[in-house]
Amino acid sequence: NRIRKFFNMNQAASYKIYIDNELVAVAEETQGGFQSITFRAVEGRKELGSSVLQSRHFHGKYDLWL
């Protein structure tokens, strides 16, 4: 884990995304310097999109993701 942290390779959590019982993507949350999330295709692991948390609201309802 120390080596992974040194190279900023820590992955906090991974979530599977389904549409009508079909696995369509994987969301990977990271906690390096900034909280971010990356969406990847199931096959080929191609990046579909990503976002970085800009500002955090206390209740989480109004978090601002870029």
N, C-alpha and C positions, 0 to 999 in steps of 0.2 A: 504494500500500500504506500509506503514512503517513496518508492521509486515512481509509482504512478502519480502521486501528488507532485513530485518534483517536475515531471513532464506535463503537468496539467491534464492528465488522462483520467481523472476521477469522474465516474458516472454515478450520479446520485440515485436515479431510479429509471426504470424503463416501463413503458405502458404499451399494451397492444390495442390497436384501434380497429374495431369491427364495424361493418355495415351489413346488416341483415345476415348475421352469422358467418360472414366472410371476412377474414383477416386482410385488411387493406394497407395498413401502415404500422409503424412503430414510432412512438414518441420517446425521446431520450432526454431526460432532465440532467443538467450538469450544474455543478457548484464549484467552478474555478474561482476567478475573480468576481464575476458577475453571474447572477442566476440567469440561465438561458434554457431553451428547449429546442430540440432539433427533431423534425419529422422526416422519417426515412421510409422508402419503399421496402416491402417485405423481401422481394426478389431483387438481388443486385445491390441492395443497400444504398441505392441512389438517394441523395438528399432532395426532399420535396420542398422543404421550407425550414426557416428557423426564426427565432424571436428572442429578444433580450428584455428582461424586466427593467424598465426605466425608473418607475416610482411605485412604491408599495403603499397601499391603503391599509389602515389598521384592521378593517373587517374583511379585506380581500375582495370586496365587491367591486372596487374601483381601481384595481391594479392597472397600470399602464404598461402594455407590452409593445415593443417596436419590432 
